[in-house]
Amino acid sequence: MLEVRDINTYYGNAHILFDLSLTIAAGECVALLGRNGAGKTTTLRSIMGLSPPRKGAIEFRSAEIQGWVPYRIAQAGIGFVPEDRRIFPVLTVEENLKLGQKRGTSETTWSLERVYQVFPKLKQIKDRAGGNLSGGEQQMLSIARALMGNPDLLLLDEPTEGLAPIVVEELVHAIARLKQDAMTVLLVEQNINVALALADRCYVLDHGAIVAEGSAEFIRNNEKLRSDLLGI
Protein backbone atom coordinates (compact mmCIF):
# COMPACT_ATOMS: atom_id res chain seq x y z
CA MET A 1 0.00 0.00 0.00
CA LEU A 2 2.82 2.42 0.88
CA GLU A 3 6.41 2.50 -0.30
CA VAL A 4 8.88 5.12 0.88
CA ARG A 5 12.15 5.11 -1.07
CA ASP A 6 15.35 6.86 0.00
CA ILE A 7 13.72 10.04 1.28
CA ASN A 8 15.82 12.90 2.64
CA THR A 9 13.98 15.52 4.66
CA TYR A 10 15.31 18.80 6.03
CA TYR A 11 14.14 21.47 8.46
CA GLY A 12 15.80 24.50 6.98
CA ASN A 13 19.45 23.50 6.60
CA ALA A 14 19.17 20.71 9.19
CA HIS A 15 19.25 17.29 7.55
CA ILE A 16 16.77 15.10 9.51
CA LEU A 17 16.06 11.95 7.45
CA PHE A 18 18.82 10.16 5.55
CA ASP A 19 17.85 7.87 2.63
CA LEU A 20 14.97 6.44 4.65
CA SER A 21 13.01 3.58 3.06
CA LEU A 22 10.08 1.52 4.33
CA THR A 23 7.09 -0.41 3.04
CA ILE A 24 3.65 -1.24 4.41
CA ALA A 25 1.34 -3.88 3.00
CA ALA A 26 -2.44 -3.57 3.14
CA GLY A 27 -3.78 -4.66 6.53
CA GLU A 28 -0.42 -4.40 8.33
CA CYS A 29 0.34 -2.50 11.50
CA VAL A 30 3.92 -1.26 11.27
CA ALA A 31 5.66 0.54 14.15
CA LEU A 32 8.42 3.13 13.95
CA LEU A 33 10.64 2.82 17.01
CA GLY A 34 13.53 4.92 18.23
CA ARG A 35 14.71 7.33 20.87
CA ASN A 36 13.37 10.89 21.05
CA GLY A 37 14.70 12.90 18.13
CA ALA A 38 15.38 9.85 15.96
CA GLY A 39 13.14 11.14 13.15
CA LYS A 40 9.93 9.20 13.73
CA THR A 41 7.51 12.14 13.63
CA THR A 42 9.40 13.66 10.69
CA THR A 43 8.83 10.41 8.79
CA LEU A 44 5.07 10.72 9.28
CA ARG A 45 5.14 14.41 8.35
CA SER A 46 7.12 13.58 5.22
CA ILE A 47 4.55 11.00 4.12
CA MET A 48 1.71 13.43 4.83
CA GLY A 49 3.33 16.25 2.84
CA LEU A 50 3.72 18.49 5.90
CA SER A 51 7.52 18.29 5.69
CA PRO A 52 8.11 17.35 2.05
CA PRO A 53 11.33 15.43 1.34
CA ARG A 54 13.86 17.11 -0.90
CA LYS A 55 14.95 13.77 -2.35
CA GLY A 56 13.46 10.32 -2.71
CA ALA A 57 10.00 9.03 -3.59
CA ILE A 58 6.78 8.15 -1.78
CA GLU A 59 4.26 5.88 -3.49
CA PHE A 60 0.77 5.25 -2.12
CA ARG A 61 -1.47 2.72 -3.85
CA SER A 62 0.76 2.94 -6.95
CA ALA A 63 0.55 6.76 -7.13
CA GLU A 64 3.62 8.94 -6.62
CA ILE A 65 2.46 11.38 -3.92
CA GLN A 66 5.64 13.24 -3.00
CA GLY A 67 5.12 16.90 -3.79
CA TRP A 68 1.36 16.71 -3.24
CA VAL A 69 -0.18 19.15 -0.77
CA PRO A 70 -1.41 17.57 2.49
CA TYR A 71 -5.15 17.90 1.78
CA ARG A 72 -4.72 16.04 -1.51
CA ILE A 73 -2.84 13.26 0.28
CA ALA A 74 -5.66 13.07 2.82
CA GLN A 75 -8.22 12.88 0.04
CA ALA A 76 -6.22 10.05 -1.55
CA GLY A 77 -6.78 7.96 1.58
CA ILE A 78 -4.16 8.70 4.25
CA GLY A 79 -5.40 9.78 7.68
CA PHE A 80 -3.05 11.50 10.13
CA VAL A 81 -3.46 11.72 13.92
CA PRO A 82 -0.78 14.17 15.10
CA GLU A 83 0.87 14.06 18.48
CA ASP A 84 -0.86 17.30 19.56
CA ARG A 85 -4.29 16.01 18.43
CA ARG A 86 -5.44 19.29 16.81
CA ILE A 87 -9.10 19.05 17.77
CA PHE A 88 -11.35 22.13 17.66
CA PRO A 89 -11.82 23.14 21.31
CA VAL A 90 -14.99 25.23 20.87
CA LEU A 91 -16.82 22.57 18.86
CA THR A 92 -18.57 19.59 20.39
CA VAL A 93 -17.32 16.03 20.01
CA GLU A 94 -19.93 15.31 17.37
CA GLU A 95 -19.21 18.54 15.48
CA ASN A 96 -15.50 17.63 15.41
CA LEU A 97 -16.40 14.22 14.00
CA LYS A 98 -18.71 15.63 11.33
CA LEU A 99 -15.99 18.04 10.19
CA GLY A 100 -13.73 15.06 9.59
CA GLN A 101 -16.28 13.22 7.47
CA LYS A 102 -15.19 12.65 3.91
CA ARG A 103 -17.32 14.67 1.51
CA GLY A 104 -18.75 13.61 -1.81
CA THR A 105 -19.84 10.11 -0.79
CA SER A 106 -23.45 9.09 -0.20
CA GLU A 107 -22.49 6.04 1.83
CA THR A 108 -19.32 6.04 3.88
CA THR A 109 -17.54 3.15 5.50
CA TRP A 110 -17.05 5.11 8.71
CA SER A 111 -20.09 6.79 10.21
CA LEU A 112 -20.88 8.34 13.58
CA GLU A 113 -22.46 5.06 14.63
CA ARG A 114 -19.39 3.05 13.73
CA VAL A 115 -16.86 5.32 15.46
CA TYR A 116 -19.10 5.31 18.53
CA GLN A 117 -18.89 1.51 18.51
CA VAL A 118 -15.09 1.70 18.57
CA PHE A 119 -15.06 4.58 21.08
CA PRO A 120 -18.27 4.26 23.13
CA LYS A 121 -17.05 6.95 25.54
CA LEU A 122 -17.35 9.52 22.74
CA LYS A 123 -21.05 8.80 22.34
CA GLN A 124 -21.57 9.52 26.04
CA ILE A 125 -19.91 12.94 25.70
CA LYS A 126 -20.93 13.80 22.12
CA ASP A 127 -22.35 17.20 23.16
CA ARG A 128 -19.32 18.25 25.22
CA ALA A 129 -16.91 20.86 23.84
CA GLY A 130 -13.57 19.51 22.69
CA GLY A 131 -11.72 21.89 24.97
CA ASN A 132 -13.43 20.37 28.00
CA LEU A 133 -12.25 16.82 27.34
CA SER A 134 -9.53 14.96 29.19
CA GLY A 135 -6.32 14.08 27.37
CA GLY A 136 -7.51 10.54 26.76
CA GLU A 137 -10.88 11.71 25.46
CA GLN A 138 -9.17 14.16 23.11
CA GLN A 139 -6.95 11.38 21.79
CA MET A 140 -9.97 9.16 21.15
CA LEU A 141 -11.65 12.06 19.37
CA SER A 142 -8.59 12.75 17.22
CA ILE A 143 -8.41 9.13 16.07
CA ALA A 144 -12.17 8.93 15.52
CA ARG A 145 -12.15 12.13 13.48
CA ALA A 146 -9.40 10.72 11.24
CA LEU A 147 -11.48 7.57 10.74
CA MET A 148 -14.45 9.67 9.60
CA GLY A 149 -12.36 10.53 6.55
CA ASN A 150 -12.40 6.83 5.57
CA PRO A 151 -8.63 6.41 5.27
CA ASP A 152 -6.99 3.34 3.78
CA LEU A 153 -3.84 4.10 5.80
CA LEU A 154 -3.84 5.62 9.28
CA LEU A 155 -0.74 7.41 10.62
CA LEU A 156 -0.70 7.54 14.44
CA ASP A 157 1.86 9.73 16.18
CA GLU A 158 2.40 8.84 19.86
CA PRO A 159 -1.26 8.02 20.62
CA THR A 160 -0.63 6.97 24.25
CA GLU A 161 1.82 9.70 25.27
CA GLY A 162 1.06 11.22 28.68
CA LEU A 163 -2.07 9.16 29.27
CA ALA A 164 -3.05 7.18 32.36
CA PRO A 165 -2.57 3.40 32.16
CA ILE A 166 -6.31 2.69 32.11
CA VAL A 167 -6.76 5.08 29.16
CA VAL A 168 -3.78 3.53 27.37
CA GLU A 169 -5.49 0.16 27.74
CA GLU A 170 -8.67 1.55 26.16
CA LEU A 171 -6.73 2.98 23.22
CA VAL A 172 -4.78 -0.23 22.67
CA HIS A 173 -8.05 -2.14 22.60
CA ALA A 174 -9.49 0.31 20.05
CA ILE A 175 -6.42 0.16 17.78
CA ALA A 176 -6.43 -3.64 18.02
CA ARG A 177 -10.04 -3.56 16.88
CA LEU A 178 -9.04 -1.46 13.87
CA LYS A 179 -6.42 -4.11 13.05
CA GLN A 180 -9.10 -6.79 13.19
CA ASP A 181 -11.04 -4.74 10.65
CA ALA A 182 -7.95 -4.83 8.37
CA MET A 183 -7.09 -1.14 8.81
CA THR A 184 -3.52 -0.42 7.69
CA VAL A 185 -1.63 1.48 10.39
CA LEU A 186 1.76 3.18 10.65
CA LEU A 187 2.38 3.73 14.35
CA VAL A 188 4.90 5.94 16.13
CA GLU A 189 4.89 4.95 19.78
CA GLN A 190 7.40 5.59 22.55
CA ASN A 191 5.77 2.97 24.79
CA ILE A 192 7.62 -0.08 23.51
CA ASN A 193 5.22 -2.55 25.15
CA VAL A 194 2.26 -0.94 23.39
CA ALA A 195 4.09 -0.82 20.06
CA LEU A 196 5.14 -4.47 20.19
CA ALA A 197 1.68 -5.59 21.29
CA LEU A 198 0.10 -3.95 18.23
CA ALA A 199 2.70 -4.14 15.47
CA ASP A 200 3.23 -6.89 12.94
CA ARG A 201 6.60 -5.44 11.90
CA CYS A 202 8.89 -2.72 13.22
CA TYR A 203 11.48 -0.32 11.88
CA VAL A 204 14.04 1.15 14.26
CA LEU A 205 15.33 4.66 13.55
CA ASP A 206 18.51 6.24 14.84
CA HIS A 207 19.69 9.71 13.83
CA GLY A 208 17.26 9.85 10.92
CA ALA A 209 18.07 6.49 9.35
CA ILE A 210 16.62 2.98 9.51
CA VAL A 211 19.13 0.87 11.43
CA ALA A 212 17.08 -2.29 12.07
CA GLU A 213 13.84 -3.90 11.04
CA GLY A 214 11.97 -7.09 11.76
CA SER A 215 8.92 -8.64 13.34
CA ALA A 216 7.65 -7.49 16.70
CA GLU A 217 8.83 -10.82 18.10
CA PHE A 218 12.34 -10.20 16.73
CA ILE A 219 12.52 -6.81 18.45
CA ARG A 220 11.06 -8.19 21.67
CA ASN A 221 13.66 -10.98 21.83
CA ASN A 222 16.68 -8.90 20.79
CA GLU A 223 17.91 -7.54 24.10
CA LYS A 224 21.05 -5.91 22.68
CA LEU A 225 19.07 -4.02 20.02
CA ARG A 226 16.54 -2.80 22.57
CA SER A 227 19.32 -1.68 24.90
CA ASP A 228 21.57 -0.02 22.30
CA LEU A 229 18.95 1.65 20.11
CA LEU A 230 15.81 1.99 22.22
CA GLY A 231 17.33 2.54 25.65
CA ILE A 232 15.35 -0.25 27.35
Secondary structure by P-SEA (a helix, b strand, c coil): cbbbcbbbbbcccccccccccccccccbbbbbbbcccccaaaaaaaaaccccccbbbbbccccccccccaaaaaaabbbbbcccccccccccaaaaaaaacccccccccccaaaaaaacaaaaaacccccccccaaaaaaaaaaaaaaacccbbbbccccccccaaaaaaaaaaaaaaaaabbbbbccccaaaaaaacccbbbbbccccccccccaaaaaacaaaaaacccc
